[in-house]
């Protein structure tokens, strides 16, 4: 199991969109599973707001590359 490592932090909208796409889930379902609103998820994907590393790590877990 990979541990959180803030050196892997990449808040770019392209990276976040890639994590959501790789999860195979909708934006809505990703938001629900990590405990944020759909609006917040849209802000992260559009670049209007920067995703916290903890949320990025959760999206990585949904992608299946790590576990939470």
C-alpha positions as CSV (number, residue, x, y, z in Angstrom):
1,X,0.0,0.0,0.0
2,X,1.4,3.4,-1.0
3,X,1.4,6.0,1.7
4,X,0.5,9.6,1.1
5,X,3.4,11.6,-0.2
6,X,2.9,15.3,-0.8
7,X,5.8,15.4,-3.2
8,X,3.4,13.7,-5.7
9,X,1.0,16.6,-5.4
10,X,-0.3,17.8,-8.8
11,X,-3.3,20.1,-8.5
12,X,-3.5,20.7,-12.3
13,X,-7.0,20.3,-13.8
14,X,-5.7,18.0,-16.4
15,X,-4.3,15.6,-13.7
16,X,-7.5,15.8,-11.7
17,X,-9.7,15.1,-14.7
18,X,-7.4,12.1,-15.5
19,X,-7.9,10.7,-12.1
20,X,-11.6,11.0,-12.3
21,X,-11.6,9.4,-15.8
22,X,-9.3,6.6,-14.7
23,X,-11.6,5.8,-11.8
24,X,-14.4,4.8,-14.3
25,X,-16.8,6.8,-12.1
26,X,-18.8,9.9,-12.9
27,X,-17.7,13.2,-11.4
28,X,-20.8,13.1,-9.2
29,X,-19.9,9.6,-7.8
30,X,-16.3,10.6,-7.2
31,X,-17.4,13.6,-5.3
32,X,-19.8,11.6,-3.3
33,X,-17.2,8.9,-2.4
34,X,-14.6,11.4,-1.3
35,X,-17.2,13.5,0.6
36,X,-17.3,16.8,-1.3
37,X,-20.0,18.5,-3.3
38,X,-20.3,18.2,-7.0
39,X,-19.7,21.9,-7.3
40,X,-16.3,21.6,-5.5
41,X,-15.4,18.7,-7.8
42,X,-16.3,20.9,-10.8
43,X,-14.1,23.7,-9.5
44,X,-11.1,21.4,-9.1
45,X,-11.6,20.0,-12.6
46,X,-12.0,23.5,-14.1
47,X,-9.1,25.0,-12.2
48,X,-11.2,27.5,-10.4
49,X,-10.1,26.1,-7.1
50,X,-7.0,24.1,-6.2
51,X,-7.6,20.6,-4.9
52,X,-6.1,19.7,-1.5
53,X,-3.5,16.9,-1.6
54,X,-5.7,14.8,0.7
55,X,-8.5,14.9,-1.9
56,X,-6.1,14.1,-4.7
57,X,-4.9,11.1,-2.7
58,X,-8.5,9.9,-2.3
59,X,-9.1,10.2,-6.1
60,X,-5.9,8.2,-6.6
61,X,-7.4,5.5,-4.4
62,X,-10.6,5.5,-6.4
63,X,-8.5,5.0,-9.5
64,X,-7.3,1.8,-7.9
65,X,-3.6,2.6,-7.8
66,X,-3.5,2.9,-4.0
67,X,-5.8,2.3,-1.0
68,X,-7.1,4.7,1.6
